[in-house]
């Protein structure tokens, strides 16, 4: 999946990837896609939950080796 912005959270553990996601999403334009790369398996449940709570669209997860690539679309209502 093609993202507009990518942040690297490899080596960071819960809740830091979600905190960094929230900070980055605030800076993005409506409709832009953020890719978050992490190696903490917790992101596979944390990111969909965060999107549900905040109203942003969770686009999915791709696993590559020991990394998880999660994709979030910023939605402003």
C-alpha positions in Angstrom: 0.0 0.0 0.0 1.3 3.5 -0.8 1.5 5.9 2.1 1.9 9.7 2.0 4.0 9.6 5.2 5.9 6.8 7.0 7.0 6.8 10.6 9.5 4.2 12.0 8.6 2.9 15.4 10.8 -0.2 15.3 12.2 -0.8 18.8 9.5 1.2 20.5 6.8 -0.5 22.6 3.3 0.3 23.7 2.1 3.0 24.0 4.8 4.9 22.1 3.8 3.9 18.5 0.3 5.0 19.1 1.5 8.3 20.7 3.7 9.0 17.7 0.8 8.1 15.4 -1.5 10.6 17.1 1.2 13.3 16.9 1.8 12.7 13.2 -1.9 12.4 12.2 -2.5 15.9 13.8 0.0 17.3 11.3 -1.6 15.6 8.2 -4.2 16.7 5.8 -7.6 15.0 5.6 -7.4 11.9 3.5 -3.7 11.4 3.7 -2.4 7.9 4.5 0.1 7.2 7.3 2.3 4.1 7.4 3.6 3.1 10.9 6.3 0.5 10.9 6.7 -1.3 14.3 8.1 -4.6 15.6 5.9 -4.8 18.6 3.1 -7.3 17.9 0.8 -5.2 20.1 0.3 -2.8 17.3 -1.8 -5.3 15.5 -4.6 -4.7 18.1 -3.6 -1.2 19.3 -3.9 0.5 15.9 -7.3 -0.8 14.9 -8.6 0.1 18.4 -7.1 3.6 18.2 -8.6 4.2 14.8 -12.0 3.1 16.1 -11.8 5.5 19.1 -10.6 8.5 17.1 -12.6 8.0 13.9 -9.7 7.6 11.5 -9.8 4.8 9.0 -7.8 1.7 9.6 -6.6 0.4 6.2 -4.8 -2.8 7.3 -1.6 -4.4 8.3 1.1 -6.0 6.2 3.7 -8.2 7.9 7.3 -8.2 6.5 9.8 -10.4 8.3 9.5 -9.3 12.0 8.0 -5.9 11.2 4.3 -4.8 11.0 3.4 -2.1 8.6 0.0 -0.5 9.6 -1.9 1.9 7.5 -4.2 4.7 8.7 -6.2 7.2 6.7 -6.8 10.5 8.4 -10.5 11.3 8.5 -11.8 14.7 9.6 -15.5 14.9 10.2 
